[in-house]
Amino acid sequence: MAVPIPVAAAPRRAPAEPWYREVTREQWKAFVAAYLGWVLDGFDFTILTFLLVDIQRSFTVSAALAGALGTITLIFRVAGGIGAGTAADRWGRKGPLMFSILWYSMFAFFSGFATSFRMLFALRALFGIGMGGVWAAGMPLTLEHWPAHLRGTASGMMQSGYSLGFLLSSLVFQLAYPLVNRSNAGWRVMFWIGVLPAFLVLFIMKGVSESPVWLERQRHLRSRQQRDRLSLIGLFAPDVVRTTIHTSILMGAFLFMYHSITFWYPTLLGRMQRPALPYMLALNFGAVTGAVAVGRLSEGALGRRGAATVSTLVGILTIPIYVWTGNSLLLWTGALLMGFFGAGNFGVVPAYLNERFPTVVRAGGAGFAYHVGAGIGSLTPALVGRLQDLGFTLPYAMTICIAASGALVMLLMWVGPETRGREFRAVEDKRQMT
């Protein structure tokens, strides 16, 4: 009788470690610093949208002038994004991030003491400079710390911060504003709260390290006794200018879609005689969770382009229950899904933009593209309004703008290269960026 030969059992594979345990304490600190800066930035800006009526009453100005407070903030945001991005490439990511947070906190606080509309207008313009700087300096600080294979996750979580700030401002206005709105001064208290992010600077100063990729770049330059030119100039060098142009137009499409989804939505709800709060909370909760999910999805086989395409396409398909239905449950579901997919496509943006540019111009390039795109996207509210003046209903005007900008997002994502897994290096092959 044959004796069976014992066969060694295959070694049991250890269970995969959860992704969040792969991130070191130092990497988490960089994330928390930039994330909180972006959340509070979003809060300080979006709280204005709830205060416009009271500001209009305080200074006896027209609705158009009150609305111009948001416009001037967005215009100066472009200058802040380009300036802070350029500074972050020259002097490091950490310093410009701290300066930007301190700057917007200070001018948010000062806004509460405005004695005239002109003064408030100037203070909100100055606030916009800091607002733009946080994204431009904070995103590369975080993404250059994190492992390349988790950069999509970091990207989605980081970008969700703005929507979380919007969600928080909605809650604070609904729950706290009635308690402090005495003698028509409640709007001032809301601006005074804006000083709180300044305390975040102490944490960044003591607990957050500079980007290791940027530091390696500086060591390389010192060893060769060289110095980089200003990144704003480098963005238009022959090997980078196509990337600069493509990403700027792409971000214009992304932000055009975002503003098409969000800006006129409270007005639409009002015309439907619906309470805004439950639908706005659903929209922003969807945007927060969607950005994280889409960023995470972009680390798989779909990559950055595929994840953005799927998310955007589903967002477009959600339009019928977002703006056309009269059923309350369907309308709420539409808000949640549009936030998750239509606004959640932004989850890939920080990673994609930072992966498109070499280290020498990364902060400047990503900041330039994002904020030039914001400038293009700021035309959306006026265009939707113009379509209504031409006889289109608001649901029809929103449908046209969401669908057209979403189609452009999908097209432009596939015109550019896939960037998933791209390593950040102190010295990069120029061909890698084309």
C-alpha positions as CSV (number, residue, x, y, z in Angstrom):
1,M,0.0,0.0,0.0
2,A,1.5,3.3,-1.0
3,V,2.1,5.7,1.7
4,P,0.9,9.2,0.8
5,I,3.5,11.7,0.5
6,P,2.7,14.7,2.8
7,V,2.3,17.9,1.0
8,A,3.1,21.1,2.7
9,A,0.1,23.4,3.0
10,A,0.4,26.6,1.2
11,P,1.3,29.4,3.5
12,R,-1.7,31.5,4.6
13,R,-1.4,35.0,3.4
14,A,-1.6,37.6,6.1
15,P,-4.7,39.8,5.8
16,A,-4.0,43.0,4.0
17,E,-3.4,45.9,6.3
18,P,-6.1,48.6,6.2
19,W,-5.0,51.5,4.0
20,Y,-5.2,54.1,6.8
21,R,-2.5,52.2,8.8
22,E,-0.1,52.6,5.9
23,V,-0.2,56.3,6.5
24,T,2.4,57.5,9.0
25,R,1.7,59.9,11.9
26,E,3.7,62.6,10.1
27,Q,1.7,62.1,6.9
28,W,-1.6,62.3,8.8
29,K,-0.5,65.6,10.4
30,A,0.2,67.1,7.0
31,F,-3.3,66.0,5.9
32,V,-5.1,67.3,9.0
33,A,-3.4,70.7,8.7
34,A,-4.3,71.3,5.0
35,Y,-7.8,69.6,5.4
36,L,-8.9,71.8,8.3
37,G,-7.6,74.8,6.6
38,W,-9.7,74.0,3.5
39,V,-12.8,73.1,5.6
40,L,-12.7,76.4,7.5
41,D,-11.9,78.3,4.3
42,G,-15.1,76.8,2.8
43,F,-17.0,77.7,6.0
44,D,-15.8,81.3,6.0
45,F,-16.7,81.8,2.3
46,T,-20.1,80.0,2.1
47,I,-21.4,81.6,5.3
48,L,-21.6,84.8,3.3
49,T,-24.3,83.3,1.1
50,F,-26.7,83.1,4.1
51,L,-25.9,86.6,5.3
52,L,-26.5,88.6,2.1
53,V,-30.1,89.7,2.9
54,D,-29.1,91.1,6.3
55,I,-26.0,92.8,4.9
56,Q,-28.2,94.3,2.2
57,R,-30.5,95.7,4.9
58,S,-27.6,96.9,7.1
59,F,-26.0,99.0,4.4
60,T,-29.1,99.7,2.3
61,V,-27.7,98.4,-0.9
62,S,-29.2,96.5,-3.8
63,A,-29.2,92.8,-4.1
64,A,-26.8,93.1,-7.0
65,L,-24.3,95.0,-4.9
66,A,-24.6,92.5,-2.0
67,G,-24.0,89.6,-4.4
68,A,-20.9,91.4,-5.7
69,L,-19.3,90.6,-2.4
70,G,-19.1,86.9,-3.5
71,T,-17.9,87.9,-7.0
72,I,-15.0,90.1,-5.7
73,T,-13.9,87.3,-3.3
74,L,-13.7,84.8,-6.2
75,I,-11.8,87.3,-8.4
76,F,-9.1,87.9,-5.8
77,R,-9.0,84.2,-5.0
78,V,-7.3,83.8,-8.4
79,A,-4.5,86.2,-7.3
80,G,-4.1,84.4,-4.0
81,G,-3.9,81.0,-5.6
82,I,-1.3,82.0,-8.2
83,G,0.7,84.0,-5.6
84,A,0.7,81.3,-2.9
85,G,1.5,78.6,-5.4
86,T,4.5,80.5,-6.7
87,A,5.7,81.2,-3.2
88,A,5.2,77.5,-2.2
89,D,7.5,76.4,-5.1
90,R,10.2,78.9,-4.1
91,W,10.1,78.9,-0.3
92,G,8.3,75.6,0.6
93,R,4.7,74.5,1.0
94,K,4.3,75.0,4.8
95,G,5.0,78.7,5.1
96,P,2.5,79.9,2.4
97,L,-0.1,77.6,3.9
98,M,0.3,79.2,7.3
99,F,0.3,82.7,5.9
100,S,-2.8,82.1,3.8
101,I,-4.8,80.7,6.8
102,L,-3.7,83.6,9.0
103,W,-4.5,86.0,6.2
104,Y,-8.1,84.8,5.5
105,S,-8.8,84.5,9.2
106,M,-7.7,88.0,9.9
107,F,-9.8,89.5,7.1
108,A,-12.9,87.4,7.9
109,F,-12.7,88.8,11.4
110,F,-12.2,92.4,10.3
111,S,-15.2,92.0,8.0
112,G,-17.4,91.9,11.1
113,F,-16.3,95.5,12.0
114,A,-17.0,97.1,8.6
115,T,-18.7,100.5,9.0
116,S,-19.6,100.9,5.4
117,F,-20.4,98.7,2.4
118,R,-17.2,99.9,0.6
119,M,-15.1,98.8,3.6
120,L,-16.8,95.4,3.6
121,F,-16.3,95.1,-0.1
122,A,-12.5,95.8,0.3
123,L,-12.2,93.4,3.2
124,R,-13.9,90.5,1.3
125,A,-11.6,91.1,-1.6
126,L,-8.6,90.8,0.7
127,F,-10.2,87.7,2.2
128,G,-10.2,86.1,-1.2
129,I,-6.5,86.3,-1.5
130,G,-6.0,84.0,1.5
131,M,-8.8,81.7,0.4
132,G,-7.0,81.0,-2.9
133,G,-3.7,80.4,-1.1
134,V,-4.9,77.6,1.1
135,W,-5.7,75.3,-1.8
136,A,-2.5,76.1,-3.8
137,A,-0.1,75.5,-0.8
138,G,-2.1,72.9,1.1
139,M,-2.7,70.3,-1.6
140,P,0.9,69.7,-2.6
141,L,2.0,69.7,1.1
142,T,-0.4,66.8,1.8
143,L,0.0,64.9,-1.5
144,E,3.8,65.1,-1.5
145,H,3.8,63.5,2.0
146,W,1.4,60.6,1.2
147,P,2.3,57.4,-0.6
148,A,1.7,57.4,-4.4
149,H,-0.8,54.5,-4.3
150,L,-2.9,56.3,-1.7
151,R,-2.8,59.8,-3.3
152,G,-6.3,59.3,-4.8
153,T,-7.7,58.7,-1.3
154,A,-5.9,61.7,0.1
155,S,-7.1,63.8,-2.9
156,G,-10.8,62.9,-2.4
157,M,-10.7,63.5,1.4
158,M,-8.9,66.8,0.9
159,Q,-11.3,68.1,-1.7
160,S,-14.3,67.1,0.4
161,G,-13.3,69.6,3.0
162,Y,-14.9,72.5,1.1
163,S,-18.3,70.8,0.9
164,L,-18.0,70.0,4.6
165,G,-17.3,73.7,5.3
166,F,-20.5,74.5,3.3
167,L,-22.4,71.9,5.3
168,L,-21.2,73.4,8.6
169,S,-22.1,76.9,7.5
170,S,-25.6,75.7,6.7
171,L,-26.0,74.2,10.2
172,V,-24.4,77.1,12.0
173,F,-26.7,79.6,10.2
174,Q,-29.8,77.5,11.0
175,L,-29.0,76.7,14.6
176,A,-26.8,79.5,15.9
177,Y,-27.7,82.6,13.9
178,P,-31.1,83.1,15.4
179,L,-29.4,83.2,18.9
180,V,-27.0,86.0,18.0
181,N,-29.0,88.0,15.5
182,R,-29.8,91.0,17.7
183,S,-30.1,94.6,16.4
184,N,-29.4,93.2,12.9
185,A,-25.8,92.5,14.0
186,G,-25.8,88.7,13.7
187,W,-24.0,88.8,10.4
188,R,-21.1,90.5,12.2
189,V,-20.8,87.6,14.7
190,M,-20.7,85.1,11.9
191,F,-17.7,86.9,10.5
192,W,-16.0,87.2,13.9
193,I,-16.2,83.4,14.2
194,G,-14.0,83.4,11.1
195,V,-10.9,84.2,13.2
196,L,-10.9,80.7,14.7
197,P,-8.8,79.1,11.9
198,A,-5.9,81.3,12.9
199,F,-5.2,79.0,15.8
200,L,-4.6,76.2,13.3
201,V,-1.4,78.0,12.4
202,L,0.1,77.1,15.8
203,F,-0.5,73.4,15.1
204,I,1.1,73.6,11.6
205,M,4.1,75.5,12.9
206,K,4.8,73.0,15.7
207,G,3.5,69.7,14.4
208,V,3.8,69.6,10.6
209,S,6.9,69.0,8.6
210,E,7.8,70.5,5.2
211,S,7.2,68.5,2.1
212,P,9.9,65.8,1.7
213,V,9.8,66.1,-2.1
214,W,10.4,69.9,-1.9
215,L,13.2,69.5,0.6
216,E,14.9,66.9,-1.7
217,R,14.6,69.3,-4.6
218,Q,16.3,72.1,-2.5
219,R,19.2,69.7,-1.6
220,H,19.6,68.8,-5.2
221,L,19.8,72.5,-6.2
222,R,22.3,73.4,-3.4
223,S,24.6,70.5,-4.5
224,R,24.7,72.1,-7.9
225,Q,24.7,75.7,-6.7
226,Q,21.6,76.3,-8.7
227,R,18.2,78.0,-8.0
228,D,14.9,77.5,-9.7
229,R,13.3,80.3,-11.6
230,L,9.9,81.5,-10.4
231,S,7.3,78.8,-11.1
232,L,4.9,81.3,-12.6
233,I,7.4,81.9,-15.4
234,G,8.1,78.1,-15.7
235,L,4.5,77.4,-16.3
236,F,4.9,78.9,-19.8
237,A,8.1,77.1,-20.7
238,P,7.8,75.0,-23.9
239,D,7.7,71.7,-22.0
240,V,5.0,72.7,-19.5
241,V,2.8,75.3,-21.3
242,R,0.5,72.7,-22.9
243,T,-0.1,71.2,-19.5
244,T,-0.9,74.6,-18.1
245,I,-3.4,75.4,-20.8
246,H,-5.1,72.0,-20.7
247,T,-5.5,71.9,-17.0
248,S,-6.8,75.4,-16.8
249,I,-9.5,74.8,-19.3
250,L,-10.3,71.4,-17.6
251,M,-10.7,73.2,-14.3
252,G,-12.9,75.7,-15.9
253,A,-15.2,72.9,-17.0
254,F,-15.1,71.2,-13.6
255,L,-16.0,74.5,-11.8
256,F,-18.6,75.5,-14.4
257,M,-20.4,72.2,-13.7
258,Y,-20.1,72.6,-9.9
259,H,-21.6,76.1,-10.0
260,S,-24.3,75.0,-12.4
261,I,-25.3,72.4,-9.8
262,T,-25.1,74.6,-6.7
263,F,-25.5,78.3,-7.3
264,W,-29.1,78.5,-8.4
265,Y,-30.3,75.5,-6.4
266,P,-31.6,77.4,-3.4
267,T,-33.5,79.6,-5.7
268,L,-35.0,76.6,-7.5
269,L,-36.1,75.2,-4.1
270,G,-37.7,78.5,-3.2
271,R,-39.7,78.6,-6.5
272,M,-40.8,75.0,-5.7
273,Q,-41.8,76.2,-2.2
274,R,-39.5,73.7,-0.6
275,P,-37.5,74.2,2.6
276,A,-33.9,74.6,1.5
277,L,-32.1,73.1,4.5
278,P,-32.9,69.3,4.1
279,Y,-32.0,69.4,0.4
280,M,-28.8,71.5,0.8
281,L,-27.7,69.2,3.6
282,A,-28.3,66.2,1.3
283,L,-26.4,67.9,-1.6
284,N,-23.4,68.7,0.6
285,F,-23.4,65.4,2.4
286,G,-23.4,63.7,-1.0
287,A,-20.5,65.9,-2.1
288,V,-18.4,65.1,0.9
289,T,-18.8,61.4,0.7
290,G,-18.7,61.3,-3.1
291,A,-15.4,63.1,-3.3
292,V,-13.9,60.6,-0.9
293,A,-15.4,57.7,-2.8
294,V,-14.4,58.9,-6.3
295,G,-10.8,59.7,-5.1
296,R,-10.5,56.2,-3.7
297,L,-12.0,54.7,-6.9
298,S,-9.4,56.5,-8.9
299,E,-6.7,54.4,-7.4
300,G,-8.0,51.2,-9.1
301,A,-8.2,50.1,-12.7
302,L,-10.3,53.1,-13.7
303,G,-7.6,55.6,-12.8
304,R,-8.1,59.3,-12.5
305,R,-9.8,59.7,-15.9
306,G,-12.1,56.7,-15.6
307,A,-13.3,57.6,-12.1
308,A,-14.0,61.2,-13.1
309,T,-15.8,60.1,-16.2
310,V,-18.1,57.6,-14.4
311,S,-18.9,60.1,-11.7
312,T,-19.7,62.9,-14.1
313,L,-21.8,60.7,-16.3
314,V,-23.9,59.5,-13.4
315,G,-24.3,63.1,-12.3
316,I,-25.7,64.1,-15.7
317,L,-28.1,61.1,-15.6
318,T,-29.3,62.3,-12.2
319,I,-30.6,65.7,-13.6
320,P,-34.3,64.6,-14.0
321,I,-34.7,63.9,-10.3
322,Y,-32.5,66.8,-9.3
323,V,-34.4,69.7,-11.0
324,W,-37.5,68.4,-12.7
325,T,-39.4,66.2,-10.2
326,G,-42.2,67.4,-7.9
327,N,-41.9,64.5,-5.6
328,S,-40.3,65.4,-2.3
329,L,-38.6,62.0,-1.8
330,L,-37.2,61.9,-5.4
331,L,-36.1,65.5,-5.1
332,W,-34.2,64.7,-1.9
333,T,-32.7,61.6,-3.5
334,G,-31.7,63.6,-6.5
335,A,-29.9,66.2,-4.3
336,L,-28.0,63.4,-2.5
337,L,-27.0,61.6,-5.8
338,M,-26.1,64.8,-7.6
339,G,-23.8,65.8,-4.7
340,F,-22.2,62.3,-4.6
341,F,-21.6,62.0,-8.3
342,G,-22.0,65.4,-10.0
343,A,-20.0,67.3,-7.3
344,G,-18.1,64.3,-6.1
345,N,-16.1,64.1,-9.4
346,F,-13.9,66.8,-7.8
347,G,-12.4,64.0,-5.7
348,V,-9.8,63.3,-8.4
349,V,-8.9,67.0,-8.9
350,P,-6.1,67.6,-6.3
351,A,-4.3,64.4,-7.3
352,Y,-4.7,64.9,-11.0
353,L,-3.5,68.5,-11.1
354,N,-0.5,67.9,-8.8
355,E,0.5,64.8,-10.8
356,R,0.4,66.8,-14.0
357,F,3.1,69.2,-13.0
358,P,6.8,68.6,-12.1
359,T,8.0,69.4,-8.6
360,V,9.7,72.7,-9.7
361,V,6.3,74.2,-10.6
362,R,3.8,71.9,-8.9
363,A,2.2,74.3,-6.4
364,G,2.3,77.1,-8.9
365,G,0.9,75.0,-11.7
366,A,-1.9,73.4,-9.7
367,G,-2.8,76.7,-8.1
368,F,-2.8,78.5,-11.4
369,A,-5.0,75.9,-13.2
370,Y,-7.4,75.6,-10.3
371,H,-8.0,79.3,-9.8
372,V,-8.0,80.3,-13.5
373,G,-10.6,77.6,-13.8
374,A,-12.5,79.2,-10.8
375,G,-12.4,82.4,-12.8
376,I,-14.0,80.7,-15.8
377,G,-16.5,78.9,-13.6
378,S,-17.5,82.2,-11.9
379,L,-19.3,83.1,-15.2
380,T,-21.8,80.3,-14.6
381,P,-24.3,82.2,-12.4
382,A,-24.6,85.0,-14.9
383,L,-25.0,82.6,-17.8
384,V,-27.8,80.6,-16.0
385,G,-29.5,84.0,-15.3
386,R,-29.1,85.1,-18.9
387,L,-30.7,81.9,-20.1
388,Q,-33.7,82.7,-17.9
389,D,-33.9,86.2,-19.3
390,L,-34.0,84.6,-22.8
391,G,-37.1,82.7,-21.8
392,F,-35.7,79.4,-20.5
393,T,-37.1,78.0,-17.2
394,L,-34.6,77.7,-14.4
395,P,-34.7,73.8,-14.5
396,Y,-34.1,73.9,-18.3
397,A,-31.2,76.4,-17.9
398,M,-29.6,74.3,-15.1
399,T,-30.0,71.2,-17.2
400,I,-28.3,72.8,-20.2
401,C,-25.3,74.0,-18.2
402,I,-24.8,70.9,-16.1
403,A,-25.0,68.6,-19.1
404,A,-22.8,70.7,-21.4
405,S,-20.1,71.3,-18.8
406,G,-20.2,67.7,-17.7
407,A,-19.7,66.5,-21.3
408,L,-16.7,68.9,-21.6
409,V,-15.2,67.5,-18.3
410,M,-15.4,64.0,-19.7
411,L,-13.9,65.0,-23.1
412,L,-11.0,67.0,-21.6
413,M,-10.1,64.3,-19.1
414,W,-9.4,61.9,-22.0
415,V,-7.5,64.5,-24.0
416,G,-4.9,64.5,-21.1
417,P,-2.8,61.6,-19.9
418,E,-3.6,59.1,-17.1
419,T,-1.6,60.1,-14.0
420,R,-2.4,57.4,-11.5
421,G,0.7,56.0,-9.8
422,R,3.0,58.8,-10.9
423,E,5.9,59.3,-8.5
424,F,6.9,62.7,-7.2
425,R,10.6,63.2,-7.7
426,A,13.0,66.1,-7.0
427,V,14.3,65.9,-10.5
428,E,11.8,64.7,-13.1
429,D,12.0,63.6,-16.7
430,K,10.4,66.3,-18.8
431,R,8.8,63.7,-21.0
432,Q,6.9,62.4,-18.0
433,M,4.8,65.5,-17.8
434,T,3.7,65.7,-21.4
